[in-house]
Amino acid sequence: MKWKSNNRKSQSLLQLALFAGILLFVNILANVRIGNVSLYNYLDLTEEKRFTLTNATRSLLGKLDEVVYVNVMLEGDFPAGFKRVQTATREILEDFRSESGYIEYGFEDPAPDNLSVKEINARRKQLSDEGIIPVNLRVKSKDGTSEQLIYPYAVIFYKGRQHVINLLENEIPGVPKEVILNNSIGLLEYKLANAIQKLQSAQRPVVMYTAGHGELQELETADLDKNLRQFYEVGRIHLDSVVSIGTEAAALIIAKPRYAFSEKDNFKLDQYVMNGGKVLWLLDWLRVDLDSLRGREQYFPAEYPLNLGDLLFNYGVRIQPNLVLDYQCSRIPLATGFAGNAPQFDYFKYPYHVVVTPNSKHPVAKNLGALNLLYPHTIDTTVETKTPVQKTVLLTSSSWKANFLRCTKTACRQKCWPTCKS
């Protein structure tokens, strides 16, 4: 009996030693390189493959012919949330290294303790001149509350050029910081790969806004222009002043036109698309905004006379002249009374300002947070075309069932149920 007990104990110790040996072997193997490829890998068990590099990123990294160095300014002691961003950044860069040996990275503390106050201030000014602005974070501890400057940035160097990316998404009023951090982590692959791709380009592509149809002016597109100019040349083109749109334009942006496109303009746009051109259509089909209801009990929105319906129909899309209502919506302030001479405001749900959460795996919408759409229209994608067109839906409103369940008005539910059910 005693012999059997000792035998089982020896067997358990042998299994434990064997398991530890396997782990050690795998750990050593993970750091071995064959040429420019690392054997480091992992198993992604998430249903949506959240921790797996996209095929586009793998293809991009496989074409590298020179070292890309990523300097991450997230070294030091941080609160738990920023620790997650730090760890996720290191993991995604290690994933990049597993695809290409040309990826190198390091973590830096922009303001280490061994520098004098004068040196730290000079360093901060230098970073500020490069567009690297710190985040002022309040840290609570047993001794009280203190402030800490954190630089959630990465600087990418490639072939003598560099590009700065902000690893942290901007804060949105009403959105918890935990959600902001999750979105930031989800966009790490896109931001890093996008910066590498742009640094690879020998020439800056040209992006053109159309003009002459009441489109948004430069002041109204200033924020978008600022982001585009990091990688593109940005300009404006009057369609009636050119015979055709050539290949020098990598993409066209049609930003909220208000007046009709002539048949000649439509022909130029169609020829541009047929020759491989790309167009970003930013269209409002109805004339309506929040000020339209100011001082009125009712308002009937009119259609903008754009004359684009037939052109879009040929591409397999029909924009309906309607407005989407959704119980998943943002709130607007409404005056509910006065305190002295000052009006008092409360916030009420406004179903025409629809809040949508992307659930598409497409890179354009993947890992994006909630988006607030103001007066969106429905788009009919069932239109058949002679040449098959691939259509990918990026954003959708809530289903009728979700809206029905969110509705708290009994009379409304009883009235809507037969329609919704059908």
Secondary structure, DSSP 8 states (H G I E B T S, - for coil): -HHHHHHHHHHHHHHHHHHHHHHHHHHHHHT-EETTEE--------TT-TTS--HHHHHHHHT--S-EEEEE---S---HHHHHHHHHHHHHHHHHHHH-TTEEEEE--SS-TTS-HHHHHHHHHHHHHTT---EEEEEEETTEEEEEEE--EEEEEETTEEEEEE-S----TTS-HHHHHHHHHHTHHHHHHHHHHHHH-SS--EEEEEESSS---TTTTHHHHHHHTTTSEEEEEEGGG-S---TT-SEEEEE---S---HHHHHHHHHHHHTT--EEEE---EE--GGGGTT-S----EE-----HHHHHHTT-EE-SS----SSEEEEEEEEEEETTEEEEEEEEEEEEEEE-----STTTTT---EEEES---EE-----SS------------HHHHHHH---HHHHHHHHHHHH-
